[in-house]
Amino acid sequence: MTPASYAVIRYVADPARNEPVNGGVVLWNEVGSRLKLDDQAIARVVRDNPHLSRDALRYLDDFLRRRLIARRPLDAPTDLGREMQKRSQFPVLFSAPLFTTVADATEDALDRELGSLLARVVRPRQRRGGARPGATSDLTRRWKPWLGSKLVQNHVFADSKTGVPRTVTFFANSGANVAVDVLSLAIKEAEEIQQRADAEAYKAEDILAKNDISFLVHCNLRLDEEYAAANDAALRTLRAAGAQVTTTVEETATAVESAIGVV
């Protein structure tokens, strides 16, 4: 097996709602790199946002390639994750780099892993009736009267220890100075739970090193008993990085609303 990295390409059709949709993947290692948008995901964006047309999103592939190639061609993958983070801004965002493996050090192995990532991470799953919306949606609805104002807004921290701009899910401003990131840890693989916590902890440390703020991470957890140890390790990792951790929407909302003085 050969190590590789990938980032998820996310599109925010409505910045006020701040509900990014996974639209594609960038995958890279020392062999090369791949960038692919998924037609099913683009169709979902159009379906859920009638004000858009499919033509309005056709530019994305060329746009993303130009954005990355402007500094580093896609066949030279070294530091590609850093380049993507620098260029992560509304309405197109890149996730923090995540780790994966490919079968061997060949171009074909990269292509196969790209297809696997698109199927697993990007393509919409069939939903069964009654599925609950996520924490980001719940908080967006709750904070709708203030979202976009100085009280609560989407935010990119231009200053960080690494110099890489960092995006957070919400930022309570107007003197409160509380950043809120929503982190999904409700996944099956315990190892990936820790990897996600490690990446978020690194992000928190990077932001806190240059900004006098509170950093709150809302964690969506898988509450089965078999995940208790993995969840505990992940939460300890985040707290060690200086983050405040919450695990329910009510807890997160109350912490932020107390800080901005609306409780």
Secondary structure, DSSP 8 states (H G I E B T S, - for coil): -EEEEEEEEEE-S-TTTT--EEEEEEEE-SS-EEEEE-HHHHHHHHHH-TTS-HHHHTTHHHHHHHHHHTTS-TT--TTHHHHHHHT-BTTEEE---EEEEESSSSHHHHHHHHHHHIIIIIS-----TT----HHHHHHHHTTTTBTSSSEEEEEE---SSS--EEEEEEETTTT-EEEEEEEE--S-HHHHHHHHHHHHHHHHHHHTT---EEEEEEEE--SGGGHHHHHHHHHHHHHTT-EEE-SHHHHHHHHHHHHT--
